């Protein structure tokens, strides 16, 4: 085997994430005024200003949301009083109540919340959740008719129902009463339910406007318990379910959501629910925290619940969240863990297959301004997650689908395509689906995400129609992932005081995003790929004209390793606990070449050629090296900052972090001789 074919050597061409940066306009005078009135650092005050909170009073409410004076839900939701009366009558008459939920985290936590609340209030109550694979989303005629057959008198929908005109009408025809609790967009014609609770019916100024389905269920449960005088012992358990469902559903963390979540996140480490205790144990959530963070739910608890709804039986989650048996709670939590592992494997497999389709076919997503990717054999339950990852990767709206076979035993080609969509800020998914409505079967969603199905024969027409819509609202510059940045900071400003003030403004999430800072012209001192599949990056960074160094992590950036030696960086702050030590580190979310350098790449390249300096990046024995060769000297730097310098014609070289500290080595011997050969090959191949 020649040296060039050796598995120890691999040349690397530098790449950077394809991004666009949006940096908030600095307002130093206003930030200083707000800093004086709140006691916050000016950098933190700027973050608050960026969230359209400019006055000291508004800032106080933002910092202490529980100080906010709230209007009564009875005054906001016009059908809430009717809903409470219907439930009270059903309980008094011992009439059977049935809940129709949904198979996502919001729907399952909503179902568990109302089950707990209604049982606490003495109701006879049961539930049903439609099958993701067989039924699709929402209440349907089959479920309504089964409820009627089993003597149900009152149906409560949770996280669905607002668009189910026909099934609701069928329930009314059968003599059942119906309360719809939902938070999805309103159709042109509302269903003929006895009562409808949906925050989309409220004014935009209402603090209840951003409630998820579980939030609407929480409002109904509390109002009913208050009316019956049975609130004691109920609030805390259902507050925990509200917190879990709201964050897992990516509801906006504003208004009452922010106020109630502040309380719920404090309660969760000492959860009263056995199922949540077991789930935290299995997921490795630190219960010693004073309060959980949205990330603990968004990245640990929520995915384990959502995975069951995607590829398992939702009844498992309902049992987990309602059981009073510790053994059952632990068993269900471990089942959720196993299903989540399977979900992760499916997502990874489908993501890689989708990327291969995009890049090897290739699909013209840049010219179409939308990416439509369809293949057979993908699991319906997880393709929405894959769509989100493709949006992160390509920065373009993504519609991903797989074929359904209505006649599994037939040799005929599959006749329907079913899929999910995820979007970028400038593109409204629901409007796009409406634009294709005559080509689709069922569809639904909102601005950022949606679901759809259509005849496979319509695929090319759907692609064309989506591209037409995309050209109406997207420019070429929009087709890059967007990094929104709050403020510029120096690495020297990053300390515990800054971190603790930012943490004091939790919860961060949708509608109140985690602060992102940027620092220009940072040197990459060390970098290495980590993780089982080397898919993440661990770095040591140093600011220009400063001795300050800081550790950083970049999730799913292994493919960009190695990054260039100097960069502008965008990042979030993270607390890292390791072997008894706690440090503040960076989580990179964006990088770019220092401004001016990207525009001068050609000139810089020409200058290097003129100066006869050649550079290359390569790996040797699984380590990353950067080398440069002039007419007089070869220099090789490893990922820990050590440099081997060899003058032309010399048998000895110098190795060390600086010439002053360097030691002399014989470069004709191992391992230096082989390393020099690898560097020269890399330079030759990079010409």
C-alpha positions as CSV (number, residue, x, y, z in Angstrom):
1,X,0.0,0.0,0.0
2,X,1.4,3.4,-0.9
3,X,1.6,6.2,1.7
4,X,-1.2,8.0,-0.1
5,X,-3.5,5.1,0.5
6,X,-2.5,4.7,4.2
7,X,-5.5,4.9,6.6
8,X,-3.3,6.9,8.9
9,X,-3.3,9.9,6.5
10,X,-6.3,11.9,5.4
11,X,-6.2,15.4,3.7
12,X,-8.9,17.8,4.8
13,X,-10.4,20.7,3.0
14,X,-11.7,23.5,5.3
15,X,-15.5,24.1,5.4
16,X,-17.7,26.3,7.5
17,X,-21.4,26.1,8.4
18,X,-23.5,28.0,5.8
19,X,-25.0,30.7,7.9
20,X,-26.3,34.3,7.9
21,X,-25.9,36.4,11.1
22,X,-28.5,38.9,12.4
23,X,-26.9,41.0,15.1
24,X,-29.2,43.1,17.3
25,X,-28.5,46.8,17.1
26,X,-26.5,47.9,20.2
27,X,-28.3,50.4,22.4
28,X,-25.7,51.3,25.0
29,X,-27.4,54.3,26.5
30,X,-30.8,52.5,27.1
31,X,-28.9,49.5,28.4
32,X,-27.0,51.6,30.9
33,X,-30.3,53.2,32.1
34,X,-31.9,49.8,32.5
35,X,-28.8,48.4,34.2
36,X,-29.0,51.2,36.8
37,X,-32.7,50.6,37.5
38,X,-32.5,46.8,37.7
39,X,-29.0,46.1,39.0
40,X,-28.3,43.9,36.0
41,X,-25.1,44.1,33.9
42,X,-25.4,46.4,30.9
43,X,-24.8,43.3,28.7
44,X,-27.8,41.6,30.3
45,X,-29.9,44.8,30.1
46,X,-29.2,44.8,26.4
47,X,-30.7,41.2,26.2
48,X,-33.9,42.4,27.8
49,X,-34.1,45.4,25.5
50,X,-33.8,43.1,22.5
51,X,-37.0,41.3,23.7
52,X,-38.9,44.6,23.4
53,X,-38.8,45.3,27.1
54,X,-37.6,48.8,27.5
55,X,-39.1,50.4,30.7
56,X,-38.1,49.6,34.3
57,X,-41.6,48.5,35.1
58,X,-41.8,46.1,32.1
59,X,-38.3,44.8,33.0
60,X,-39.4,44.1,36.6
61,X,-42.4,42.1,35.4
62,X,-40.1,40.2,33.0
63,X,-37.6,39.4,35.8
64,X,-40.3,38.5,38.3
65,X,-43.2,37.2,36.2
66,X,-45.2,36.1,39.3
67,X,-45.6,39.8,40.3
68,X,-47.8,40.3,37.2
69,X,-51.5,40.9,37.8
70,X,-53.5,38.5,35.7
71,X,-57.1,38.8,34.5
72,X,-59.4,36.0,35.5
73,X,-59.5,33.2,32.9
74,X,-63.3,33.3,33.2
75,X,-63.2,36.8,31.8
76,X,-60.9,35.9,29.0
77,X,-62.4,32.6,27.8
78,X,-66.1,33.2,27.1
79,X,-67.0,29.5,27.1
80,X,-65.1,28.6,30.3
81,X,-68.1,29.1,32.6
82,X,-70.2,26.9,30.3
83,X,-67.5,24.3,30.2
84,X,-67.3,24.2,34.0
85,X,-71.1,23.9,34.3
86,X,-71.1,21.0,31.8
87,X,-68.4,19.1,33.8
88,X,-70.1,19.8,37.2
89,X,-73.4,18.5,35.8
90,X,-71.7,15.3,34.5
91,X,-70.1,14.7,37.8
92,X,-73.4,15.3,39.7
93,X,-75.3,13.0,37.4
94,X,-72.5,10.4,37.5
95,X,-72.4,10.6,33.7
96,X,-69.4,9.1,31.9
97,X,-66.9,11.7,30.6
98,X,-64.4,10.8,27.9
99,X,-61.2,12.6,26.9
100,X,-60.0,12.5,23.3
101,X,-56.3,13.4,23.3
102,X,-53.4,13.5,20.9
103,X,-50.3,11.4,20.4
104,X,-47.7,14.2,20.9
105,X,-46.2,15.4,24.2
106,X,-48.8,18.2,24.5
107,X,-51.7,15.9,23.8
108,X,-50.5,13.2,26.2
109,X,-49.7,15.5,29.1
110,X,-53.1,17.2,28.5
111,X,-54.9,13.9,28.7
112,X,-53.0,12.9,31.8
113,X,-53.7,16.3,33.4
114,X,-57.5,16.1,32.9
115,X,-57.6,12.4,33.9
116,X,-55.9,13.3,37.2
117,X,-58.1,16.4,37.7
118,X,-61.4,14.8,36.9
119,X,-60.7,11.8,39.1
120,X,-59.7,14.1,41.9
121,X,-63.1,15.9,41.4
122,X,-65.0,12.6,41.6
123,X,-65.8,12.1,37.9
124,X,-66.3,8.9,36.0
125,X,-63.7,9.4,33.2
126,X,-61.9,7.5,30.5
127,X,-59.9,8.5,27.5
128,X,-58.9,7.6,23.9
129,X,-56.0,8.7,21.7
130,X,-56.2,8.2,17.9
131,X,-53.5,6.0,16.3
132,X,-50.8,8.1,14.5
133,X,-50.5,5.3,11.9
134,X,-54.1,4.3,11.4
135,X,-56.2,7.3,12.2
136,X,-53.9,10.3,11.9
137,X,-54.4,13.5,14.0
138,X,-57.5,14.4,16.0
139,X,-60.9,13.1,17.0
140,X,-62.7,11.1,14.3
141,X,-66.1,9.5,13.6
142,X,-64.9,6.1,14.8
143,X,-63.9,7.4,18.2
144,X,-67.1,9.4,18.6
145,X,-69.2,6.4,17.8
146,X,-67.3,4.1,20.2
147,X,-67.8,6.7,22.9
148,X,-71.5,6.7,22.2
149,X,-71.7,2.9,22.3
150,X,-70.0,2.9,25.8
151,X,-72.5,5.4,27.2
152,X,-70.4,8.5,27.2
153,X,-72.4,11.7,27.8
154,X,-69.6,14.4,27.7
155,X,-66.6,14.5,25.4
156,X,-63.6,16.7,26.1
157,X,-61.0,17.1,23.3
158,X,-57.5,18.1,24.3
159,X,-54.9,19.5,21.9
160,X,-57.3,18.8,19.0
161,X,-60.9,19.2,17.8
162,X,-60.9,22.8,16.5
163,X,-60.8,21.6,12.9
164,X,-62.9,18.4,13.4
165,X,-66.3,19.8,12.2
166,X,-67.7,16.5,11.0
167,X,-66.8,14.3,14.0
168,X,-68.1,17.0,16.4
169,X,-71.3,17.3,14.4
170,X,-71.6,13.5,14.6
171,X,-71.3,13.6,18.4
172,X,-74.0,16.3,18.7
173,X,-76.3,14.2,16.4
174,X,-75.8,11.2,18.8
175,X,-76.8,13.3,21.7
176,X,-73.4,13.8,23.3
177,X,-72.1,17.1,24.8
178,X,-68.7,18.3,23.5
179,X,-66.1,20.7,25.0
180,X,-63.2,21.5,22.7
181,X,-60.0,22.5,24.3
182,X,-57.4,23.2,21.7
183,X,-54.8,25.8,20.7
184,X,-54.4,25.3,17.0
185,X,-55.3,27.8,14.3
186,X,-59.0,28.5,13.7
187,X,-60.8,27.1,10.6
188,X,-63.2,29.3,8.6
189,X,-66.1,27.4,10.2
190,X,-66.0,26.4,13.9
191,X,-67.4,23.0,14.9
192,X,-70.8,22.9,16.6
193,X,-69.5,22.1,20.1
194,X,-71.3,23.1,23.3
195,X,-68.1,25.0,24.3
196,X,-64.8,25.9,22.7
197,X,-61.7,26.9,24.7
198,X,-59.0,28.1,22.4
199,X,-56.5,30.9,23.0
200,X,-56.6,31.8,19.3
201,X,-60.1,33.2,20.0
202,X,-58.5,35.7,22.5
203,X,-57.2,39.2,21.8
204,X,-53.5,39.4,20.9
205,X,-52.9,41.3,24.2
206,X,-54.2,38.5,26.4
207,X,-51.6,36.9,28.6
208,X,-53.3,33.6,27.9
209,X,-52.7,33.9,24.1
210,X,-49.7,31.6,23.9
211,X,-51.1,28.6,25.9
212,X,-50.5,25.2,24.4
213,X,-53.1,22.5,24.6
214,X,-52.0,21.5,28.1
215,X,-52.3,25.1,29.2
216,X,-55.9,25.2,28.1
217,X,-56.6,21.9,29.9
218,X,-54.9,23.4,33.0
219,X,-57.1,26.5,33.0
220,X,-60.2,24.3,32.7
221,X,-59.1,21.9,35.5
222,X,-58.3,24.8,37.9
223,X,-61.5,26.7,37.1
224,X,-63.6,23.5,37.7
225,X,-61.8,22.6,40.9
226,X,-62.3,26.2,42.2
227,X,-66.0,26.1,41.4
228,X,-66.4,22.8,43.3
229,X,-64.2,23.9,46.2
230,X,-61.8,21.0,45.6
231,X,-58.6,22.8,44.6
232,X,-56.5,21.5,47.5
233,X,-54.0,18.8,46.5
234,X,-54.6,19.3,42.8
235,X,-52.6,22.4,41.8
236,X,-49.0,21.2,42.2
237,X,-49.4,17.8,40.3
238,X,-51.1,19.3,37.3
239,X,-48.8,22.3,37.3
240,X,-46.0,19.8,36.7
241,X,-47.8,18.3,33.8
242,X,-48.5,21.8,32.4
243,X,-44.7,22.5,32.6
244,X,-43.7,19.3,30.9
245,X,-46.2,19.6,28.1
246,X,-45.8,23.3,27.4
247,X,-42.0,23.1,27.0
248,X,-42.1,19.9,25.1
249,X,-44.7,21.4,22.7
250,X,-42.4,24.4,22.0
251,X,-45.1,26.9,23.2
252,X,-44.0,30.5,23.5
253,X,-42.5,31.2,26.9
254,X,-44.3,34.5,27.4
255,X,-47.4,35.7,29.2
256,X,-48.9,33.2,31.7
257,X,-46.6,30.5,30.3
258,X,-43.6,32.3,31.6
259,X,-45.3,33.0,35.0
260,X,-46.5,29.4,35.5
261,X,-43.4,27.7,34.1
262,X,-41.2,29.7,36.6
263,X,-43.2,27.9,39.4
264,X,-43.4,24.6,37.6
265,X,-39.7,24.3,36.9
266,X,-39.0,24.9,40.6
267,X,-41.4,22.1,41.6
268,X,-40.1,19.4,39.2
269,X,-36.9,18.5,41.1
270,X,-39.2,17.4,44.0
271,X,-42.0,16.1,41.7
272,X,-45.1,14.6,43.4
273,X,-45.7,12.5,40.4
274,X,-44.0,9.0,40.4
275,X,-43.9,8.9,36.7
276,X,-41.9,12.2,36.4
277,X,-39.6,11.0,39.2
278,X,-38.9,7.8,37.3
279,X,-38.5,9.6,34.0
280,X,-36.0,12.0,35.4
281,X,-34.1,9.0,36.9
282,X,-33.9,7.2,33.6
283,X,-33.1,10.3,31.6
284,X,-30.2,11.3,33.9
285,X,-31.7,14.6,35.0
286,X,-30.0,16.0,38.1
287,X,-32.8,16.1,40.7
288,X,-30.5,18.0,43.1
289,X,-31.0,21.2,41.0
290,X,-33.0,24.0,42.7
291,X,-35.1,24.1,39.5
292,X,-35.1,22.4,36.2
293,X,-34.3,24.3,33.0
294,X,-36.4,24.1,29.8
295,X,-33.4,22.3,28.2
296,X,-33.9,19.5,30.8
297,X,-37.4,19.0,29.4
298,X,-36.7,19.9,25.8
299,X,-33.7,17.6,25.3
300,X,-34.3,14.9,28.0
301,X,-37.8,14.4,29.3
302,X,-39.8,15.6,26.3
303,X,-38.1,13.5,23.6
304,X,-38.7,10.3,25.7
305,X,-42.4,11.1,25.9
306,X,-42.7,12.2,22.3
307,X,-40.9,9.1,21.0
308,X,-43.7,6.9,22.4
309,X,-46.3,8.9,20.5
310,X,-44.2,8.7,17.4
311,X,-43.5,5.0,17.2
312,X,-45.1,3.4,20.3
313,X,-48.4,3.2,22.2
314,X,-49.4,6.5,23.8
315,X,-51.2,4.6,26.6
316,X,-47.7,3.9,28.0
317,X,-47.2,7.6,28.6
318,X,-50.7,8.1,30.1
319,X,-50.0,5.2,32.6
320,X,-46.6,6.7,33.3
321,X,-48.1,10.1,34.2
322,X,-51.1,8.9,36.1
323,X,-49.9,5.8,38.1
324,X,-49.5,5.8,41.9
325,X,-47.4,2.6,41.7
326,X,-43.6,3.2,41.9
327,X,-42.9,-0.1,40.1
328,X,-45.3,0.7,37.2
329,X,-43.8,4.2,37.0
330,X,-40.2,2.8,36.6
331,X,-41.3,0.1,34.1
332,X,-43.0,2.7,31.9
333,X,-40.1,5.1,32.2
334,X,-37.7,2.4,31.0
335,X,-40.0,1.5,28.2
336,X,-40.0,5.1,27.1
337,X,-36.2,5.1,27.2
338,X,-36.0,2.0,25.0
339,X,-38.5,3.5,22.5
340,X,-36.5,6.7,22.4
341,X,-33.3,4.9,21.6
342,X,-35.1,3.2,18.7
343,X,-36.4,6.6,17.6
344,X,-32.9,8.1,17.6
345,X,-31.6,5.3,15.5
346,X,-34.5,5.7,13.0
347,X,-33.9,9.5,12.8
348,X,-30.1,9.0,12.2
349,X,-30.8,6.5,9.5
350,X,-33.4,8.5,7.7
351,X,-31.4,11.7,8.0
352,X,-28.4,10.1,6.3
353,X,-30.6,8.7,3.6
354,X,-32.3,12.1,3.0
355,X,-28.9,13.9,2.9
356,X,-27.7,11.4,0.3
357,X,-30.8,12.0,-1.8
358,X,-30.4,15.7,-1.6
359,X,-26.7,15.7,-2.5
360,X,-26.3,12.7,-4.8
361,X,-29.5,13.0,-6.9
362,X,-29.1,16.0,-6.7
363,X,-32.3,17.9,-5.7
364,X,-32.5,21.5,-6.9
365,X,-33.4,23.1,-3.6
366,X,-31.4,26.3,-4.1
367,X,-33.2,27.1,-7.4
368,X,-36.6,25.9,-6.0
369,X,-36.0,27.8,-2.7
370,X,-37.7,24.8,-1.0
371,X,-36.5,21.3,-0.4
372,X,-39.0,18.5,-1.1
373,X,-37.5,15.0,-0.4
374,X,-39.6,11.8,-0.6
375,X,-38.6,8.2,-0.3
376,X,-40.2,4.8,0.5
377,X,-39.8,3.0,3.7
378,X,-39.4,6.0,6.1
379,X,-41.3,5.9,9.4
380,X,-44.1,8.5,9.4
381,X,-43.6,9.1,13.1
382,X,-40.1,10.5,12.9
383,X,-39.8,12.3,9.6
384,X,-40.8,15.6,11.2
385,X,-37.7,15.4,13.4
386,X,-35.6,14.7,10.3
387,X,-37.2,17.7,8.6
388,X,-36.1,20.0,11.4
389,X,-32.5,18.7,11.1
390,X,-32.5,19.3,7.3
391,X,-33.7,22.9,7.9
392,X,-30.8,23.3,10.3
393,X,-28.4,21.9,7.7
394,X,-29.7,23.7,4.5
395,X,-31.5,26.7,5.9
396,X,-34.5,26.2,3.6
397,X,-38.1,25.1,4.2
398,X,-38.3,21.3,4.1
399,X,-41.2,19.1,3.1
400,X,-40.3,15.5,3.7
401,X,-42.6,12.5,2.8
402,X,-42.8,8.8,2.5
403,X,-45.1,6.5,0.6
404,X,-48.2,4.9,2.0
405,X,-49.6,1.7,0.5
406,X,-53.3,1.5,0.8
407,X,-53.2,-2.1,-0.5
408,X,-50.2,-3.8,1.2
409,X,-50.7,-7.1,-0.5
410,X,-50.9,-5.5,-4.0
411,X,-48.0,-5.2,-6.3
412,X,-49.2,-1.9,-7.5
413,X,-47.1,1.2,-6.8
414,X,-47.9,3.1,-3.5
415,X,-50.6,5.6,-4.2
416,X,-50.3,8.2,-1.4
417,X,-47.5,10.3,0.1
418,X,-47.7,11.4,3.7
419,X,-45.3,13.8,5.3
420,X,-44.2,16.7,7.5
421,X,-42.9,20.2,6.9
422,X,-40.6,22.5,8.9
423,X,-39.8,26.1,8.1
424,X,-37.6,29.1,8.4
425,X,-38.7,32.5,9.7
426,X,-39.6,34.0,6.3
427,X,-41.8,31.1,5.1
428,X,-45.3,30.2,6.4
429,X,-45.9,26.4,6.2
430,X,-49.6,26.6,6.6
431,X,-50.0,29.2,3.9
432,X,-47.8,27.1,1.6
433,X,-50.0,24.1,2.1
434,X,-53.1,26.2,1.5
435,X,-51.5,27.3,-1.8
436,X,-51.3,23.6,-2.8
437,X,-54.7,22.7,-1.3
438,X,-56.3,21.5,-4.5
439,X,-53.4,19.0,-4.9
440,X,-53.5,17.7,-1.3
441,X,-55.6,15.3,0.6
442,X,-55.5,16.1,4.4
443,X,-53.2,18.9,5.7
444,X,-52.8,21.1,8.7
445,X,-50.3,23.0,10.8
446,X,-49.1,26.5,11.5
447,X,-46.4,29.0,10.5
448,X,-43.4,26.8,11.5
449,X,-44.6,23.3,10.9
450,X,-47.3,21.1,9.3
451,X,-48.4,17.7,8.1
452,X,-49.9,16.7,4.8
453,X,-50.8,13.8,2.5
454,X,-51.5,13.7,-1.3
455,X,-51.7,11.3,-4.2
456,X,-48.3,10.2,-5.3
457,X,-49.2,11.1,-8.9
458,X,-49.3,14.8,-7.7
459,X,-45.7,14.8,-6.5
460,X,-44.2,16.9,-9.3
461,X,-47.1,19.3,-9.3
462,X,-46.7,19.7,-5.5
463,X,-43.0,20.4,-5.9
464,X,-43.7,23.0,-8.6
465,X,-46.5,24.7,-6.6
466,X,-44.3,24.9,-3.4
467,X,-41.5,26.4,-5.4
468,X,-43.9,29.0,-6.8
469,X,-44.9,29.9,-3.3
470,X,-41.3,30.0,-2.0
471,X,-40.3,32.4,-4.8
472,X,-43.1,34.8,-3.6
473,X,-41.6,35.1,-0.1
474,X,-38.0,34.0,-0.1
475,X,-34.9,35.7,-1.6
476,X,-31.6,33.9,-2.3
477,X,-30.1,35.5,0.8
478,X,-32.7,33.8,3.0
479,X,-31.5,30.3,2.1
480,X,-29.0,30.0,4.9
481,X,-29.6,29.0,8.5
482,X,-30.2,32.2,10.5
483,X,-28.1,32.9,13.7
484,X,-29.8,35.6,15.8
485,X,-27.3,37.4,18.1
486,X,-28.0,39.6,21.1
487,X,-24.7,41.4,21.7
488,X,-21.0,41.5,21.2
489,X,-19.0,40.3,24.2
490,X,-15.3,39.8,25.0
491,X,-14.2,36.5,26.4
492,X,-13.0,38.4,29.4
493,X,-16.6,39.4,30.2
494,X,-17.7,35.8,30.5
495,X,-17.8,35.0,34.2
496,X,-20.2,33.6,36.9
497,X,-21.8,37.0,37.5
498,X,-22.9,37.2,33.8
499,X,-23.9,33.6,33.7
500,X,-26.0,33.8,37.0
501,X,-27.8,36.9,35.9
502,X,-28.7,35.3,32.6
503,X,-29.9,32.1,34.4
504,X,-32.0,34.4,36.7
505,X,-34.0,35.3,33.6
506,X,-35.1,31.7,32.9
507,X,-37.1,30.2,31.4
508,X,-35.6,30.6,28.0
509,X,-37.2,29.0,25.0
510,X,-39.6,29.7,22.1
511,X,-40.5,33.4,22.0
512,X,-37.9,34.2,24.6
513,X,-34.8,32.6,23.1
514,X,-31.6,31.8,25.0
515,X,-29.1,34.8,24.7
516,X,-26.5,34.5,22.0
517,X,-23.3,36.6,22.1
518,X,-20.5,37.0,19.5
519,X,-16.8,37.7,19.8
520,X,-14.7,38.7,16.8
521,X,-11.3,37.4,15.7
522,X,-10.9,34.5,18.1
523,X,-8.0,32.1,17.7
524,X,-8.6,28.3,17.8
525,X,-5.9,27.0,20.0
526,X,-7.0,23.4,20.2
527,X,-9.8,21.4,18.5
528,X,-10.8,17.8,18.3
529,X,-13.8,15.7,17.2
530,X,-15.5,13.9,20.1
531,X,-18.4,11.4,20.6
532,X,-18.9,7.9,19.5
533,X,-19.1,8.9,15.8
534,X,-16.8,11.9,16.2
535,X,-19.8,14.1,15.4
536,X,-19.2,16.9,17.9
537,X,-16.3,19.4,18.3
538,X,-14.4,20.3,21.5
539,X,-12.3,23.5,21.3
540,X,-10.1,25.8,23.3
541,X,-10.4,29.4,22.1
542,X,-8.4,32.6,22.8
543,X,-9.4,36.1,22.1
544,X,-7.1,38.3,20.0
545,X,-4.8,40.6,22.0
546,X,-5.7,38.7,25.2
547,X,-4.4,35.8,27.2
548,X,-8.0,34.7,28.1
549,X,-8.8,31.2,27.0
550,X,-12.1,29.3,27.3
551,X,-13.4,25.9,26.4
552,X,-16.2,25.5,23.8
553,X,-18.4,22.7,22.4
554,X,-20.1,22.6,19.0
555,X,-22.8,20.0,18.7
556,X,-23.0,18.1,15.4
557,X,-20.1,20.0,13.9
558,X,-17.7,17.1,13.6
559,X,-17.9,17.4,9.8
560,X,-16.4,20.9,9.9
561,X,-13.3,19.8,11.8
562,X,-10.9,21.3,11.6
563,X,-12.1,24.9,11.7
564,X,-9.8,27.7,10.5
565,X,-7.3,29.1,12.9
566,X,-9.1,32.5,13.4
567,X,-12.9,33.0,13.5
568,X,-15.7,35.3,14.6
569,X,-17.8,33.1,16.9
570,X,-21.4,33.2,18.1
571,X,-22.3,31.2,21.2
572,X,-24.5,30.5,24.2
573,X,-23.1,30.2,27.8
574,X,-23.2,26.8,29.5
575,X,-22.2,25.6,32.9
576,X,-20.0,22.5,32.8
577,X,-19.6,20.1,35.8
578,X,-16.6,17.7,35.6
579,X,-14.9,15.8,38.4
580,X,-16.0,18.2,41.1
581,X,-15.1,21.3,39.1
582,X,-17.6,23.8,37.6
583,X,-16.7,26.1,34.7
584,X,-18.5,28.4,32.3
585,X,-18.0,27.2,28.7
586,X,-19.3,28.2,25.3
587,X,-21.8,26.3,23.1
588,X,-21.0,27.5,19.6
589,X,-24.0,28.2,17.4
590,X,-22.3,30.1,14.6
591,X,-18.8,30.8,13.1
592,X,-17.6,32.9,10.2
593,X,-14.3,34.1,8.9
594,X,-13.3,37.4,10.5
595,X,-15.1,40.2,8.6
596,X,-13.2,41.3,5.6
597,X,-11.4,38.0,5.3
598,X,-14.2,36.2,3.5
599,X,-14.3,38.9,0.8
600,X,-10.5,38.9,0.5
601,X,-10.1,35.1,0.1
602,X,-8.8,35.4,-3.5
603,X,-6.5,38.2,-2.7
604,X,-5.1,36.4,0.4
605,X,-4.6,33.3,-1.7
606,X,-2.7,35.3,-4.4
607,X,-0.6,36.9,-1.6
608,X,0.3,33.5,-0.2
609,X,1.3,32.3,-3.7
610,X,3.4,35.5,-4.2
611,X,5.1,35.0,-0.9
612,X,5.6,31.3,-1.8
613,X,3.8,30.2,1.4
614,X,1.7,27.1,1.0
615,X,-0.8,25.8,3.7
616,X,-2.8,22.7,4.3
617,X,-4.8,20.9,6.9
618,X,-4.6,17.1,7.4
619,X,-5.1,14.3,9.9
620,X,-2.4,11.8,10.8
621,X,-2.9,9.0,13.3
622,X,-6.3,10.4,14.1
623,X,-5.0,13.8,15.1
624,X,-5.4,17.1,13.3
625,X,-2.5,19.1,11.9
626,X,-2.1,22.5,10.2
627,X,1.1,22.9,8.1
628,X,2.7,25.8,6.2
629,X,5.7,25.7,3.9
630,X,7.8,28.6,2.6
631,X,11.0,28.4,0.6
632,X,13.0,28.3,3.8
633,X,10.9,26.4,6.4
634,X,8.2,23.8,7.0
635,X,6.0,24.3,10.1
636,X,3.5,21.7,11.4
637,X,1.1,22.6,14.3
638,X,-1.0,20.0,16.1
639,X,-4.4,20.4,17.7
640,X,-2.8,21.2,21.1
641,X,-0.7,24.1,19.9
642,X,2.7,22.4,19.6
643,X,4.7,23.4,16.5
644,X,7.4,21.4,14.7
645,X,9.6,23.8,12.7
646,X,12.2,22.4,10.2
647,X,14.5,24.5,8.1
648,X,15.2,23.4,4.5
649,X,18.1,20.9,4.4
650,X,18.4,20.4,8.2
651,X,18.3,17.0,9.9
652,X,17.1,18.6,13.1
653,X,14.1,20.7,14.0
654,X,12.5,22.5,16.9
655,X,9.3,21.4,18.6
656,X,7.3,23.4,21.2
657,X,4.7,26.0,21.8
658,X,7.2,28.8,21.2
659,X,10.8,29.1,19.8
660,X,12.0,30.2,23.3
661,X,10.7,27.0,24.9
662,X,11.3,24.6,22.0
663,X,13.5,21.6,22.1
664,X,15.7,20.1,19.3
665,X,14.7,16.8,17.7
666,X,16.1,14.6,15.0
667,X,13.5,14.8,12.2
668,X,15.0,11.8,10.3
669,X,13.6,9.5,13.0
670,X,10.1,8.4,13.9
671,X,7.6,9.8,14.4
672,X,8.8,13.1,12.9
673,X,9.9,11.8,9.5
674,X,6.5,10.2,8.7
675,X,4.7,13.3,10.0
676,X,6.8,15.5,7.7
677,X,6.0,13.3,4.7
678,X,2.3,13.5,5.5
679,X,2.5,17.3,5.7
680,X,4.3,17.6,2.4
681,X,1.7,15.3,0.7
682,X,-1.1,17.4,2.1
683,X,0.5,20.6,0.8
684,X,0.9,19.1,-2.6
685,X,-2.7,17.9,-2.8
686,X,-4.0,21.3,-1.6
687,X,-2.4,23.3,-4.3
